[in-house]
Amino acid sequence: MALKNNGAGDRSPVGNRSTTAAGYAERVAALRTRLAAQPPGAPVRLAKRTSNLFRPRAGTTGPGLDVSGFTHVLDVDPVARTADVEGMVTYEQLVDATLPHGLMPLVVPQLKTITVGGAVTGLGIESSSFRNGMPHESVLEMDLLTGAGDIVLARRDNEHSDLFFGFPNSYGTLGYALRLRIELEPVRPFVRLEHIRYSDTVEYFDAVNRACRDRAADFVDGTVFGPREMYLTLGTFTGEAPETSDYTWLDIYYKSIRERTIDHLPVRDYLWRWDTDWFWCSRALGAQNRLVRLLAGPKLLRSQTYWKVVTFERHHQWLAGLNRALGKPRREAVIQDIEVPVGKAADFLDFFHREIPISPVWMCPVRQRDSDRTWPLYQFDPGSLYINFGFWATVPLAPGQREGSNNRLIEKTVTELGGRKSLYSESFYDPDTFWQLYNGKTYRALKDRYDPGHRLLDLYDKCVKAR
């Protein structure tokens, strides 16, 4: 594999902060050395300690490419409102570096250990997405290590603009982000929350559409507990709060949505309101028991802990074996985020309640931030509002029902409604459908240019075949 620099590695990414820049340059040089030492022709995979993916992955005996050192916030510029960060920086690290300056990333995905590079290559979403789109839309430039071994500086207006726009939704199959410069926006100390209940799906999504169109709040999302119980949550920055709630330990945020019409949170607690209980998935692990919470303490009540437990069970299948011994039905994991146009959201939710026994469901509106840009591997109609639904649980399989049948039904319905889904979890598409949804023609052109030796996995192989 030829290793080229293309000028990016010799450039200071943080202006006159020579020490920080030198540290980054040293890490890049060491990474290039490790990459050169990879066995010729062997697939290149990252070796990292954490992941927020929920799809199986084939084992590999080859050494991974260690990027664990790329965890530095290189610079926060409060005047330009930008941050330079390395690709493995978590959003928890980044938020803790920007909030002292009264700033935050334009979109902060819900879980603390999601990395900036991971959110950009794999997409991300949160309650500011109706006005700020997805995390990749606030990226100004990236240093990318390509499958060809080049380190390229990708911007929207340079010779690597095709990779800049094609990187989102490529899931590391075109290259890895070593450094990203992203935009920031100002915050205020608190967020005022208003939880509004609806019992009719059409009225609910009409209200969501109006709130987003009229910019009625700084943050918009919702929680669906059932066909007749849907909440729209409007969050607004404020400089003062009469009192604040605490959902970082004993109390549980999603339960408060049913109990309180008005609430206030410090801005940091608002950004991580879902992390303490992994939305509501901590209940499946017994972590919503008050005694368990008391003994565990705030440091263990976080998505990173739950992910480790789930990963252990996935590898060892102890609980699955116990359920089989007890004669319980097989269960299928249905862990997905999908987007459909707002005009089809009520249709999808009605289908979901009818066919898939999962509750609650998260609702988050998203609109492309800039209408004059195209992100080819995950395209939106730039003038339309979309609704993201997130649902994460297991459902029982009837005797003779094949594994994946519920996921396949969801995929089929989402496609029929003009939507698509994120690829962080299992997918079951046939190749033709997959490449039609995720722009196979553009992807292949990018692959030929930036990974001609196919050292990195193909997107379909990685996301569907789970290689």
Phi, psi and omega per residue, in radians:
M1 nan 2.163 3.118
A2 -1.313 2.402 3.131
L3 -1.998 2.058 3.134
K4 -2.172 2.746 -3.078
N5 -1.765 -0.603 -3.093
N6 0.965 0.400 3.007
G7 1.541 -0.313 -3.016
A8 -1.234 -0.658 -3.037
G9 -1.231 -0.364 -3.121
D10 -1.592 -0.026 -3.031
R11 -1.735 2.350 3.068
S12 -1.269 2.126 -3.113
P13 -1.450 -0.079 -3.034
V14 -2.276 0.681 3.057
G15 1.139 -2.193 -3.042
N16 -1.592 0.191 3.111
R17 -1.443 1.350 -2.962
S18 -1.127 -0.624 -3.131
T19 -1.121 -0.825 3.117
T20 -1.092 -0.764 -3.134
A21 -1.111 -0.699 3.138
A22 -1.127 -0.702 3.104
G23 -1.073 -0.728 3.103
Y24 -1.130 -0.787 3.141
A25 -1.062 -0.661 3.098
E26 -1.132 -0.721 3.123
R27 -1.147 -0.657 3.098
V28 -1.122 -0.789 -3.132
A29 -1.080 -0.742 3.127
A30 -1.134 -0.652 3.119
L31 -1.143 -0.713 3.129
R32 -1.114 -0.623 3.084
T33 -1.154 -0.762 3.121
R34 -1.128 -0.663 3.125
L35 -1.133 -0.722 3.132
A36 -1.105 -0.468 -3.118
A37 -1.460 -0.113 3.114
Q38 -1.114 2.518 3.137
P39 -0.997 2.325 -3.137
P40 -0.999 2.318 3.087
G41 1.432 -0.203 -3.136
A42 -1.376 2.524 3.087
P43 -1.037 2.502 3.112
V44 -1.736 2.171 3.120
R45 -2.296 2.612 3.107
L46 -1.286 2.491 2.943
A47 -1.895 1.918 -3.118
K48 -2.490 2.795 -2.979
R49 -1.490 -0.442 -3.069
T50 -2.241 2.774 3.074
S51 -2.725 2.618 3.024
N52 -2.057 0.398 3.043
L53 -1.491 2.590 -3.136
F54 -2.274 0.978 2.988
R55 -2.403 2.612 3.140
P56 -1.136 2.728 -3.119
R57 -2.411 2.265 3.135
A58 -1.106 2.481 3.114
G59 -1.210 2.705 3.107
T60 -2.422 2.491 3.141
T61 -1.675 -0.219 -3.126
G62 -1.325 2.751 3.122
P63 -1.228 2.460 3.061
G64 -1.440 2.811 3.108
L65 -1.521 1.953 -3.007
D66 -1.339 1.948 3.088
V67 -1.999 0.285 -3.030
S68 -1.118 -0.307 3.140
G69 -1.414 -0.159 -3.070
F70 -1.541 1.105 -3.036
T71 -2.165 0.511 -3.029
H72 -1.882 2.324 2.884
V73 -1.416 1.899 -3.004
L74 -1.365 -0.607 -3.083
D75 -2.911 2.493 2.938
V76 -2.145 2.093 -3.120
D77 -1.858 1.748 -3.077
P78 -1.226 -0.323 3.112
V79 -1.399 -0.898 3.112
A80 -1.329 -0.238 -3.066
R81 1.000 0.968 3.092
T82 -2.379 2.801 3.017
A83 -2.352 2.428 2.987
D84 -1.829 2.122 -3.070
V85 -2.363 2.656 3.023
E86 -1.450 2.780 -2.927
G87 -1.106 -0.501 -3.109
M88 -1.625 0.166 3.039
V89 -1.158 2.270 3.085
T90 -1.422 2.774 3.098
Y91 -1.157 -0.478 3.043
E92 -1.089 -0.811 3.077
Q93 -1.037 -0.795 -3.066
L94 -1.145 -0.785 3.127
V95 -1.072 -0.716 3.135
D96 -1.160 -0.412 3.092
A97 -1.478 -0.481 -3.065
T98 -1.650 -0.572 -3.078
L99 -1.037 -0.626 3.073
P100 -1.049 -0.351 3.085
H101 -1.632 0.086 -3.087
G102 1.248 0.520 -3.079
L103 -2.302 2.790 3.043
M104 -2.592 2.765 2.995
P105 -1.046 2.684 -3.091
L106 -1.128 -0.553 3.050
V107 -2.346 2.187 3.117
V108 -2.013 1.792 3.100
P109 -0.964 2.766 -2.845
Q110 -1.221 -0.434 -2.976
L111 -1.865 2.388 -2.991
K112 -1.074 -0.587 -3.019
T113 -1.631 0.073 2.973
I114 -1.101 2.310 -3.133
T115 -1.585 2.723 -3.140
V116 -1.102 -0.816 3.110
G117 -1.072 -0.678 3.126
G118 -1.159 -0.688 3.135
A119 -1.183 -0.552 -3.118
V120 -1.363 -0.757 3.138
T121 -1.385 -0.387 -3.093
G122 -2.020 0.096 3.131
L123 1.320 2.775 3.110
G124 -2.797 2.899 -3.068
I125 -2.763 2.646 2.992
E126 -2.833 -3.015 -2.951
S127 -1.259 -0.128 2.992
S128 -1.614 0.050 -3.026
S129 -1.256 -0.294 3.092
F130 -1.212 -0.368 3.116
R131 -2.017 -0.413 -3.071
N132 -2.016 0.059 3.104
G133 1.213 -2.386 -3.128
M134 -1.953 2.897 -3.052
P135 -0.956 -0.604 -3.104
H136 -1.155 -0.335 -3.087
E137 -1.339 -0.217 3.089
S138 -1.838 0.198 3.078
V139 -1.436 2.325 3.104
L140 -1.691 -0.621 3.100
E141 -2.843 2.794 -3.140
M142 -2.495 2.449 2.843
D143 -1.588 2.097 -3.057
L144 -2.104 2.314 2.975
L145 -1.574 2.000 -3.064
T146 -1.547 2.936 3.084
G147 -1.112 -0.398 3.104
A148 -1.390 -0.075 -3.134
G149 1.577 0.064 3.105
D150 -1.454 2.618 2.958
I151 -1.937 1.927 -3.023
V152 -2.038 2.564 3.023
L153 -1.644 2.019 -3.091
A154 -1.900 2.143 3.033
R155 -2.221 2.940 -3.129
R156 -1.236 -0.256 -3.036
D157 -2.230 0.379 3.110
N158 -2.060 -2.950 -3.029
E159 -1.207 -0.187 3.098
H160 -1.952 0.477 3.130
S161 -1.125 -0.508 3.106
D162 -1.091 -0.670 3.093
L163 -1.294 -0.628 3.098
F164 -0.988 -0.821 -3.105
F165 -1.438 -0.414 -3.126
G166 -1.577 -0.169 -3.097
F167 -1.148 -0.760 3.122
P168 -1.049 2.328 -3.098
N169 1.319 0.267 3.073
S170 -1.633 -0.208 3.018
Y171 0.877 0.776 3.060
G172 1.302 0.202 -3.131
T173 -1.604 -0.133 3.040
L174 -1.923 -0.369 -3.136
G175 2.833 3.132 -3.090
Y176 -2.137 2.426 3.109
A177 -1.421 2.084 3.083
L178 -1.618 -0.620 -3.138
R179 -2.586 2.440 3.106
L180 -2.335 2.441 2.974
R181 -1.873 2.152 -3.048
I182 -2.214 2.719 3.076
E183 -1.389 2.666 3.062
L184 -2.171 2.841 3.071
E185 -2.344 2.708 -3.098
P186 -1.268 2.641 3.098
V187 -2.168 2.938 2.954
R188 -2.062 2.955 -2.972
P189 -1.128 -0.525 -3.019
F190 -2.293 2.844 3.013
V191 -2.174 2.179 3.058
R192 -1.570 2.230 -3.113
L193 -1.922 2.407 3.007
E194 -2.206 2.143 -3.132
H195 -1.832 2.031 -3.060
I196 -1.979 2.182 -3.069
R197 -1.587 2.470 3.043
Y198 -2.319 2.679 3.134
S199 -2.112 -0.011 3.141
D200 -2.186 2.245 -3.037
T201 -1.150 -0.670 -3.134
V202 -1.129 -0.813 3.111
E203 -1.088 -0.656 -3.122
Y204 -1.058 -0.898 -3.077
F205 -1.332 -0.404 2.945
D206 -1.087 -0.740 3.136
A207 -1.171 -0.694 3.092
V208 -1.065 -0.800 -3.119
N209 -1.070 -0.764 -3.138
R210 -1.130 -0.769 -3.116
A211 -1.051 -0.695 3.138
C212 -1.284 -0.724 -3.136
R213 -1.116 -0.731 -3.055
D214 -1.555 0.022 -3.070
R215 0.867 0.927 -3.069
A216 -1.270 -0.214 -3.119
A217 -2.720 2.978 3.059
D218 -1.453 -0.451 -3.115
F219 -2.362 2.415 3.120
V220 -2.393 2.148 2.938
D221 -2.680 -3.029 -3.098
G222 -2.817 2.872 -3.140
T223 -2.304 2.240 -3.101
V224 -1.926 1.999 3.140
F225 -1.652 -0.303 -3.135
G226 3.112 3.067 -3.079
P227 -1.022 -0.438 -3.110
R228 -2.056 0.255 -3.120
E229 -2.442 1.645 -3.086
M230 -2.240 2.371 -3.117
Y231 -2.078 2.325 2.988
L232 -1.783 2.164 -3.129
T233 -1.913 2.125 3.107
L234 -1.899 2.143 3.129
G235 -1.957 2.314 -3.082
T236 -2.288 2.263 3.055
F237 -1.045 2.498 3.079
T238 -2.623 2.668 -3.121
G239 -1.502 -0.272 -3.096
E240 -2.389 2.724 3.079
A241 -2.489 2.280 3.133
P242 -1.082 -0.600 3.027
E243 -2.864 2.802 3.131
T244 -2.168 2.579 3.070
S245 -1.587 2.822 -3.134
D246 -2.255 1.936 3.116
Y247 -1.994 0.503 -3.104
T248 -1.672 -0.030 -3.107
W249 -2.570 -1.564 -2.958
L250 -1.427 -0.618 -3.130
D251 -1.578 2.716 -2.963
I252 -2.082 2.168 -3.020
Y253 -1.068 -0.878 -2.992
Y254 -1.125 -0.481 3.087
K255 -1.224 -0.511 -3.127
S256 -1.180 -0.403 -3.123
I257 -1.057 -0.629 3.109
R258 -1.384 -0.367 -2.955
E259 -1.752 -0.413 -3.032
R260 -2.258 2.340 3.064
T261 -1.444 -0.706 3.137
I262 -2.117 2.413 3.139
D263 -2.574 2.803 3.083
H264 -2.366 2.438 3.104
L265 -2.361 2.524 2.907
P266 -1.021 2.616 -2.988
V267 -1.037 -0.686 3.137
R268 -1.114 -0.728 3.121
D269 -1.156 -0.583 3.081
Y270 -1.120 -0.804 -3.106
L271 -1.048 -0.574 -3.108
W272 -1.904 0.433 -3.095
R273 -1.058 -0.497 -3.111
W274 -1.553 -0.319 -2.970
D275 -1.228 -0.654 -3.072
T276 -0.976 -0.626 -3.116
D277 -2.087 0.291 3.109
W278 0.912 0.933 -2.869
F279 1.081 -1.757 3.096
W280 -2.220 0.102 -3.031
C281 -1.242 -0.229 3.097
S282 -1.108 -0.366 -3.123
R283 -1.134 -0.559 3.132
A284 -1.192 -0.313 -3.130
L285 -1.815 0.137 3.127
G286 1.368 0.144 -3.020
A287 -1.476 0.053 3.056
Q288 -1.714 -0.006 2.989
N289 -1.199 2.265 -3.008
R290 -1.108 -0.628 3.112
L291 -1.155 -0.731 3.094
V292 -1.051 -0.748 -3.131
R293 -1.136 -0.704 -3.137
L294 -1.092 -0.755 -3.106
L295 -1.297 -0.620 -3.084
A296 -1.242 -0.715 -3.101
G297 1.367 2.845 -3.062
P298 -1.060 -0.514 -3.059
K299 -1.178 -0.517 3.136
L300 -1.621 -0.329 -3.126
L301 -1.471 1.451 -3.112
R302 -2.786 2.781 -3.037
S303 -1.048 -0.584 -3.120
Q304 -1.048 -0.707 3.102
T305 -1.124 -0.814 -3.093
Y306 -1.129 -0.661 3.140
W307 -1.091 -0.674 3.115
K308 -1.118 -0.689 3.119
V309 -1.118 -0.794 -3.137
V310 -1.131 -0.706 3.111
T311 -1.093 -0.709 3.094
F312 -1.058 -0.798 -3.141
E313 -1.149 -0.659 3.127
R314 -1.069 -0.669 -3.114
H315 -1.349 -0.628 -2.995
H316 -1.841 -0.397 3.050
Q317 1.020 0.607 3.135
W318 -1.168 -0.848 -3.119
L319 -1.142 -0.705 3.111
A320 -1.071 -0.713 3.109
G321 -1.124 -0.715 3.102
L322 -1.097 -0.752 3.132
N323 -1.095 -0.683 3.085
R324 -1.109 -0.738 3.141
A325 -1.109 -0.546 3.129
L326 -1.501 0.010 3.105
G327 1.354 0.305 3.123
K328 -1.360 2.668 -3.120
P329 -1.161 2.668 3.022
R330 -1.074 2.652 -3.128
R331 -2.205 2.535 3.117
E332 -1.908 2.285 3.066
A333 -1.297 2.187 3.077
V334 -2.103 1.563 -3.058
I335 -2.139 1.754 -2.978
Q336 -2.574 2.693 2.851
D337 -2.199 2.270 -3.130
I338 -2.265 2.782 3.028
E339 -2.240 2.365 3.011
V340 -2.306 2.703 3.061
P341 -1.000 2.570 -3.057
V342 -1.012 -0.537 3.123
G343 -1.197 -0.263 3.128
K344 -1.903 0.023 -3.044
A345 -1.123 -0.728 3.123
A346 -1.113 -0.664 3.111
D347 -1.098 -0.758 -3.138
F348 -1.138 -0.777 -3.090
L349 -1.139 -0.665 3.074
D350 -1.091 -0.777 3.065
F351 -1.020 -0.807 -3.052
F352 -1.097 -0.790 3.131
H353 -1.133 -0.535 -3.115
R354 -1.337 -0.620 -2.946
E355 -1.931 -0.477 -2.979
I356 -2.119 1.946 -3.066
P357 -1.400 1.218 3.114
I358 -2.249 2.359 3.086
S359 -2.755 2.470 -0.028
P360 -1.322 3.078 3.072
V361 -2.270 2.399 3.091
W362 -1.555 2.472 3.102
M363 -2.161 2.260 3.140
C364 -2.522 2.086 3.117
P365 -1.366 2.566 3.137
V366 -2.509 2.422 3.061
R367 -2.378 2.459 3.093
Q368 -1.031 2.358 -3.036
R369 -1.206 -0.822 -3.102
D370 -2.038 2.119 -3.033
S371 -1.293 -0.247 -3.066
D372 -1.690 0.210 3.133
R373 -2.041 2.680 3.135
T374 -2.196 2.195 3.067
W375 -1.888 1.624 -2.789
P376 -1.139 -0.463 -3.083
L377 -1.512 -0.099 3.078
Y378 -2.681 1.339 -2.974
Q379 -1.517 2.394 2.951
F380 -1.914 2.713 2.843
D381 -1.226 1.971 -2.966
P382 -1.096 -0.325 -3.137
G383 -1.675 0.057 -3.011
S384 -1.962 2.620 2.995
L385 -1.592 2.386 3.079
Y386 -2.034 2.742 3.098
I387 -2.030 2.137 3.021
N388 -1.572 2.298 2.986
F389 -1.996 2.289 3.066
G390 -2.037 2.274 3.141
F391 -2.526 2.317 -2.933
W392 -2.526 1.712 -3.121
A393 -2.906 -3.023 2.998
T394 -2.071 2.656 3.116
V395 -2.245 2.587 -3.130
P396 -1.237 2.532 3.054
L397 -1.757 2.352 3.080
A398 -1.249 2.736 3.089
P399 -0.947 2.222 -3.135
G400 1.510 -0.182 3.122
Q401 -1.324 2.265 -3.040
R402 -1.403 2.647 3.094
E403 -1.046 2.353 3.133
G404 1.626 -0.046 -3.047
S405 -1.137 -0.653 3.125
N406 -1.213 -0.711 3.097
N407 -1.130 -0.700 3.113
R408 -1.114 -0.688 3.109
L409 -1.120 -0.712 3.101
I410 -1.114 -0.808 3.129
E411 -1.016 -0.786 -3.135
K412 -1.081 -0.774 -3.109
T413 -1.166 -0.755 3.131
V414 -1.064 -0.745 3.117
T415 -1.096 -0.753 3.137
E416 -1.097 -0.502 -3.131
L417 -1.568 0.119 3.082
G418 1.413 0.423 -3.134
G419 -2.012 -2.934 3.064
R420 -2.737 3.058 -3.114
K421 -2.255 2.760 3.037
S422 -1.229 2.733 -3.001
L423 -1.885 0.340 -3.122
Y424 -1.305 -0.255 -3.120
S425 -2.091 -2.953 -3.084
E426 -1.135 2.508 3.065
S427 -2.289 2.660 -3.027
F428 -2.286 0.301 -3.093
Y429 -1.172 2.584 2.904
D430 -1.331 2.785 -3.038
P431 -0.983 -0.747 -3.093
D432 -1.082 -0.796 3.136
T433 -1.131 -0.755 -3.118
F434 -1.023 -0.886 -3.062
W435 -1.269 -0.414 3.027
Q436 -1.217 -0.683 -3.133
L437 -1.290 -0.602 -2.998
Y438 -2.026 0.475 2.921
N439 1.004 1.153 -3.112
G440 -1.038 -0.618 -3.111
K441 -1.084 -0.829 3.129
T442 -1.182 -0.706 -3.137
Y443 -1.063 -0.769 -3.114
R444 -1.127 -0.633 3.095
A445 -1.137 -0.711 3.094
L446 -1.164 -0.706 3.136
K447 -1.100 -0.753 -3.140
D448 -1.110 -0.598 -3.106
R449 -1.404 -0.753 -2.969
Y450 -1.826 -0.191 3.077
D451 -2.550 1.032 -3.045
P452 -1.111 -0.444 3.102
G453 -1.527 0.005 3.133
H454 0.909 0.798 3.048
R455 -1.267 -0.507 3.052
L456 -1.622 2.669 -3.124
L457 -1.105 2.674 2.990
D458 -1.293 2.563 -3.078
L459 -1.044 -0.740 3.134
Y460 -1.180 -0.748 3.127
D461 -1.067 -0.689 -3.095
K462 -1.289 -0.753 -2.980
C463 -1.610 -0.411 -3.132
V464 -1.944 -0.874 -3.139
K465 -1.383 -0.198 3.077
A466 0.996 0.789 3.105
R467 -1.446 nan nan
